[in-house]
């Protein structure tokens, strides 16, 4: 069989975060082939490189590699993410909706002996309230990076989310639950262009940078901001025996149309199958996806138990005050969920969320997604 149609995307009522591969010609020996073959390509478990089409290599774990060239490799990705949401409030009205969060083609080019990298990530379906959602605002990542050494990387451009808090800066595939915490999605979860220095060492990780204060390249020149995060790992020498304890803090200050000042404190503990994460954040004005002069704060605690290496039970308590000048502006969320890690790039996620408001009817949500 010389032609094979790869990757039939199904379950359009869910979201799938996966590799997108088109029909290609494979120069393979005449033998029966199943989908395990293509999984083996991604994980680099095929020894005979001549058996793999160059198109497939673009989507493999290391990408399409080159010898005797200034470009070391080119790798392509495709991210599809969304959520099927069923919502019911205290007045018994209900509705179901499907939200496309991300449809993102991405390309990564490595050069300079794999010390330097160019990354472009474009979200075709981004819809941000208060934005024109033009070309530049749909760019998720556009940056150049260079590894200064094995532990330190310098970045210029727009890369990951701003490092003002632990939950607010996490990538989609890193999230424990389908929704970030209230403080994560309100005070963080935003991107900006700038320069940043990221370090990863035995006892400390850090991510610090100076940015233009606009978000998602909406406009430029209104001001600058500083965002930084430091994570301490004091048990690095005894992780296997005592578990992995981490404590971190983030800070974000600047001026766009308003002045804002935010700080966060995080503590986490991971021991075998048990994971506990907790974070507090305080904002005197904030500049995230939306700007606000409100003084807000909140905290969450997440408890995770790995039933098996692939299946996890998750619970979270989340408290957030949108405006401390109004005592009746808080919201509590009680969340429970299951996450199944089918393989490296696919999560099946089912969450239940109860929202308890101080000034409006409570509501309940059931969310299903894959990532």
C-alpha positions as CSV (number, residue, x, y, z in Angstrom):
1,X,0.0,0.0,0.0
2,X,1.7,3.2,-1.2
3,X,-0.9,5.8,-0.2
4,X,-2.4,6.2,3.2
5,X,-4.8,8.8,4.6
6,X,-3.4,9.9,7.9
7,X,-5.3,11.2,10.9
8,X,-9.1,11.2,10.5
9,X,-10.3,13.9,12.9
10,X,-13.5,12.8,14.6
11,X,-15.6,13.8,17.7
12,X,-16.1,17.4,16.5
13,X,-18.2,17.9,19.7
14,X,-15.0,17.7,21.6
15,X,-11.7,19.5,21.3
16,X,-8.6,17.7,20.1
17,X,-5.1,18.9,20.6
18,X,-3.0,16.8,18.3
19,X,-0.7,16.5,15.3
20,X,-2.3,17.3,12.0
21,X,-0.9,15.3,9.1
22,X,-2.2,15.3,5.5
23,X,-2.2,12.5,2.9
24,X,1.3,11.7,1.8
25,X,3.2,9.1,-0.2
26,X,5.2,6.7,1.9
27,X,8.2,4.8,0.4
28,X,7.6,1.8,2.6
29,X,8.2,-2.0,2.2
30,X,5.1,-3.9,1.1
31,X,3.6,-4.9,4.4
32,X,0.6,-4.3,6.5
33,X,0.7,-1.0,8.3
34,X,-1.4,0.2,11.2
35,X,-1.6,3.5,13.1
36,X,1.1,2.3,15.6
37,X,3.5,3.0,12.8
38,X,2.7,6.7,12.8
39,X,2.8,6.9,16.6
40,X,6.3,5.3,16.3
41,X,7.3,8.1,13.9
42,X,6.4,10.8,16.4
43,X,8.2,9.1,19.3
44,X,11.3,8.4,17.3
45,X,11.0,4.6,17.6
46,X,11.8,3.9,13.9
47,X,15.4,3.3,13.2
48,X,15.4,3.3,9.4
49,X,14.9,7.0,8.6
50,X,14.7,6.3,4.9
51,X,11.3,4.6,5.5
52,X,9.7,7.9,6.7
53,X,8.4,10.5,4.3
54,X,9.9,14.0,4.7
55,X,6.4,15.4,5.2
56,X,5.8,13.0,8.1
57,X,9.2,14.0,9.6
58,X,7.9,17.6,9.9
59,X,5.4,16.4,12.5
60,X,7.7,13.9,14.3
61,X,9.2,14.5,17.7
62,X,12.4,16.1,16.4
63,X,10.9,17.5,13.2
64,X,12.6,17.4,9.8
65,X,16.3,17.5,10.5
66,X,19.0,18.8,8.2
67,X,22.8,18.0,7.9
68,X,25.4,20.5,6.8
69,X,23.0,23.4,7.0
70,X,22.5,26.5,9.0
71,X,19.0,25.3,9.8
72,X,19.1,22.3,12.0
73,X,15.4,21.3,12.0
74,X,11.9,22.4,11.1
75,X,9.0,21.2,13.1
76,X,5.3,21.8,12.5
77,X,2.3,21.5,14.9
78,X,-1.4,21.9,14.8
79,X,-3.5,22.6,17.9
80,X,-7.2,22.2,18.0
81,X,-8.9,23.0,21.3
82,X,-12.4,23.8,22.4
83,X,-15.0,23.0,25.1
84,X,-18.5,21.5,25.1
85,X,-20.3,23.3,27.9
86,X,-23.6,22.6,29.6
87,X,-24.7,25.3,31.9
88,X,-27.7,25.5,34.3
89,X,-28.5,28.2,36.8
90,X,-30.7,28.4,39.9
91,X,-33.8,29.5,37.9
92,X,-33.6,26.2,36.0
93,X,-32.8,27.8,32.7
94,X,-30.1,25.9,30.8
95,X,-28.2,26.0,27.6
96,X,-25.4,24.1,25.8
97,X,-22.7,25.6,23.8
98,X,-19.5,24.6,22.0
99,X,-16.6,27.1,22.1
100,X,-13.6,27.0,19.8
101,X,-10.7,28.1,21.9
102,X,-7.8,27.4,19.6
103,X,-7.2,26.4,16.0
104,X,-3.5,27.0,15.7
105,X,-1.0,26.1,13.1
106,X,2.6,26.5,14.4
107,X,6.1,26.2,13.0
108,X,9.4,26.0,14.9
109,X,12.8,26.5,13.2
110,X,16.0,25.6,15.0
111,X,19.4,26.8,13.9
112,X,22.9,27.7,15.3
113,X,23.6,24.2,16.4
114,X,20.1,24.0,18.1
115,X,21.0,26.9,20.3
116,X,18.6,29.4,18.6
117,X,15.0,29.1,17.7
118,X,12.3,30.9,15.7
119,X,8.7,30.2,16.6
120,X,5.4,31.3,14.9
121,X,2.0,30.4,16.4
122,X,-1.2,31.8,14.9
123,X,-4.7,31.3,16.4
124,X,-7.3,31.3,13.6
125,X,-10.3,31.4,15.9
126,X,-9.2,33.9,18.6
127,X,-12.1,36.2,19.7
128,X,-11.2,38.7,22.4
129,X,-13.8,41.1,23.7
130,X,-12.7,44.7,23.2
131,X,-10.2,43.8,20.4
132,X,-10.6,44.1,16.7
133,X,-9.2,40.5,16.4
134,X,-7.2,41.4,13.4
135,X,-4.1,39.7,12.1
136,X,-1.6,40.7,14.8
137,X,-4.0,40.1,17.7
138,X,-4.4,36.5,16.6
139,X,-0.6,35.9,16.8
140,X,0.1,33.8,19.9
141,X,3.8,33.5,19.5
142,X,6.3,35.3,17.3
143,X,9.8,35.2,18.8
144,X,13.5,34.5,18.5
145,X,15.3,32.7,21.3
146,X,18.9,31.8,22.1
147,X,20.2,29.4,24.7
148,X,23.0,31.2,26.6
149,X,23.9,28.0,28.3
150,X,22.2,24.7,29.4
151,X,20.1,26.5,32.0
152,X,19.4,29.9,30.6
153,X,17.5,31.2,27.5
154,X,17.0,34.7,26.2
155,X,13.9,35.6,24.2
156,X,12.8,38.6,22.2
157,X,9.3,38.9,20.8
158,X,6.0,37.5,22.0
159,X,6.3,34.0,23.6
160,X,4.3,32.3,26.3
161,X,1.8,34.0,28.6
162,X,3.2,36.7,31.0
163,X,4.8,35.2,34.1
164,X,2.9,37.2,36.7
165,X,1.4,34.1,38.4
166,X,1.7,30.3,38.3
167,X,-1.8,29.5,37.0
168,X,-2.1,32.5,34.8
169,X,1.0,31.7,32.9
170,X,0.3,28.0,32.3
171,X,-0.1,26.6,28.8
172,X,-3.3,24.8,27.7
173,X,-1.7,21.4,27.9
174,X,-0.3,22.1,31.4
175,X,-3.7,23.0,32.9
176,X,-5.0,20.6,35.6
177,X,-8.7,21.5,34.7
178,X,-10.4,22.7,31.6
179,X,-10.8,26.2,33.0
180,X,-8.0,28.1,34.8
181,X,-8.7,29.4,38.2
182,X,-10.6,32.7,38.5
183,X,-7.5,34.6,39.3
184,X,-5.6,32.8,36.5
185,X,-8.2,33.7,33.8
186,X,-9.0,37.2,35.1
187,X,-5.6,38.6,36.2
188,X,-3.4,36.5,33.9
189,X,-3.6,34.4,30.8
190,X,-2.4,37.2,28.5
191,X,0.5,37.7,26.1
192,X,2.7,40.6,25.3
193,X,5.8,41.4,23.2
194,X,9.1,42.1,25.0
195,X,12.4,40.7,26.1
196,X,12.7,38.0,28.8
197,X,15.2,35.8,30.4
198,X,14.2,32.3,31.5
199,X,16.4,30.2,33.8
200,X,16.0,26.6,35.0
201,X,18.4,25.4,37.7
202,X,18.4,22.7,40.4
203,X,17.1,24.8,43.2
204,X,15.5,27.7,41.4
205,X,13.5,28.5,38.2
206,X,12.9,32.1,37.0
207,X,11.2,34.0,34.2
208,X,11.7,37.8,34.2
209,X,11.1,40.3,31.4
210,X,10.3,43.8,30.3
211,X,7.3,44.2,27.9
212,X,5.3,46.7,26.0
213,X,2.1,47.1,28.1
214,X,-0.2,46.3,25.2
215,X,-1.7,42.8,25.1
216,X,-1.8,40.6,22.0
217,X,-0.2,43.3,19.9
218,X,-3.3,45.4,20.1
219,X,-1.3,48.6,19.9
220,X,2.1,49.9,21.0
221,X,3.6,52.8,22.8
222,X,1.2,53.3,25.7
223,X,3.7,52.2,28.3
224,X,6.0,49.5,29.6
225,X,5.6,46.8,32.2
226,X,7.7,44.4,34.2
227,X,6.6,40.8,34.8
228,X,8.6,38.2,36.7
229,X,8.3,34.9,38.5
230,X,10.7,33.0,40.7
231,X,10.1,29.4,41.9
232,X,12.2,27.8,44.7
233,X,12.8,24.1,44.9
234,X,14.4,23.5,48.3
235,X,13.9,19.7,48.3
236,X,15.6,19.1,45.0
237,X,18.2,16.8,46.5
238,X,15.7,14.6,48.2
239,X,12.7,14.6,45.9
240,X,12.4,10.9,45.6
241,X,12.3,10.5,49.4
242,X,10.5,13.6,50.6
243,X,8.5,14.7,47.6
244,X,8.8,17.8,45.5
245,X,8.0,21.0,47.4
246,X,7.9,24.3,45.5
247,X,7.3,27.8,46.6
248,X,7.1,30.7,44.2
249,X,6.1,34.4,43.7
250,X,5.3,36.6,40.8
251,X,5.1,40.3,40.3
252,X,3.6,42.5,37.5
253,X,3.7,46.3,37.4
254,X,3.2,48.8,34.7
255,X,1.1,51.4,32.9
256,X,-1.1,51.1,29.8
257,X,-4.3,53.2,29.9
258,X,-4.2,52.7,33.6
259,X,-1.5,51.9,36.2
260,X,-1.6,48.4,37.7
261,X,0.3,46.5,40.3
262,X,-0.1,42.7,41.0
263,X,1.7,40.1,43.0
264,X,1.2,36.4,43.6
265,X,2.3,33.6,46.0
266,X,2.3,29.9,45.2
267,X,3.0,26.7,47.1
268,X,2.9,23.2,45.7
269,X,3.7,19.7,46.9
270,X,4.0,16.6,44.8
271,X,4.6,13.2,46.4
272,X,4.1,10.0,44.3
273,X,0.4,10.0,43.3
274,X,-0.6,13.1,45.3
275,X,-0.4,16.7,44.2
276,X,-1.4,19.8,46.1
277,X,-1.2,23.3,44.5
278,X,-2.4,26.5,46.1
279,X,-2.0,30.2,45.0
280,X,-3.0,33.6,46.2
281,X,-2.9,36.8,44.0
282,X,-3.6,40.4,44.8
283,X,-4.2,43.2,42.2
284,X,-4.3,46.9,42.6
285,X,-5.6,47.4,39.1
286,X,-4.7,44.8,36.5
287,X,-3.8,44.5,32.8
288,X,-4.7,41.1,31.4
289,X,-7.0,40.3,28.5
290,X,-9.1,43.1,30.0
291,X,-8.0,46.2,31.9
292,X,-9.5,47.2,35.2
293,X,-8.9,49.7,38.0
294,X,-10.5,47.3,40.4
295,X,-8.7,46.1,43.5
296,X,-9.1,42.4,43.3
297,X,-7.8,39.3,44.9
298,X,-8.4,35.6,45.2
299,X,-6.9,32.1,45.9
300,X,-7.4,28.5,45.0
301,X,-6.4,25.1,46.2
302,X,-6.2,22.1,43.8
303,X,-5.9,18.5,45.0
304,X,-4.9,15.8,42.4
305,X,-4.7,12.1,42.9
306,X,-3.3,9.9,40.2
307,X,-5.4,6.7,40.3
308,X,-3.2,5.3,37.6
309,X,-0.3,6.8,35.6
310,X,-2.9,7.9,33.0
311,X,-6.1,8.6,35.1
312,X,-6.3,11.4,37.7
313,X,-9.1,12.6,40.0
314,X,-9.0,16.4,40.6
315,X,-10.8,18.7,43.0
316,X,-10.5,22.5,43.4
317,X,-11.8,25.2,45.7
318,X,-11.6,28.7,44.2
319,X,-12.5,32.0,45.8
320,X,-12.2,35.4,44.0
321,X,-13.2,39.0,44.8
322,X,-13.6,41.0,41.6
323,X,-13.7,44.3,43.5
324,X,-12.7,44.7,47.1
325,X,-14.4,48.1,47.3
326,X,-17.7,46.2,47.1
327,X,-18.1,43.5,49.7
328,X,-20.7,41.6,47.8
329,X,-18.6,40.9,44.7
330,X,-17.1,37.5,45.4
331,X,-17.6,34.2,43.6
332,X,-16.8,30.7,44.9
333,X,-16.2,27.8,42.6
334,X,-16.3,24.2,43.6
335,X,-14.8,22.0,40.8
336,X,-14.4,18.3,40.4
337,X,-13.0,16.4,37.4
338,X,-11.4,13.4,35.7
339,X,-8.4,13.6,33.4
340,X,-7.3,10.7,31.3
341,X,-3.9,11.1,29.5
342,X,-4.5,8.9,26.5
343,X,-1.0,9.5,25.2
344,X,1.6,12.2,25.0
345,X,-0.5,14.8,23.1
346,X,-4.0,13.9,24.0
347,X,-6.0,14.5,27.3
348,X,-9.6,13.5,27.8
349,X,-11.1,15.9,30.4
350,X,-14.5,15.9,32.2
351,X,-15.2,18.7,34.7
352,X,-18.1,19.7,36.9
353,X,-18.2,23.3,38.3
354,X,-20.5,24.8,40.8
355,X,-20.5,28.7,40.9
356,X,-21.7,30.3,44.1
357,X,-22.1,34.1,43.6
358,X,-22.7,36.7,46.3
359,X,-24.9,38.9,44.2
360,X,-26.6,36.7,41.5
361,X,-28.0,33.2,41.2
362,X,-25.8,30.2,41.5
363,X,-25.0,28.2,38.4
364,X,-23.6,24.7,37.5
365,X,-21.5,23.7,34.5
366,X,-20.5,20.4,33.0
367,X,-17.6,20.7,30.6
368,X,-16.0,18.1,28.3
369,X,-12.9,18.5,26.3
370,X,-9.9,16.8,24.9
371,X,-6.5,18.4,24.8
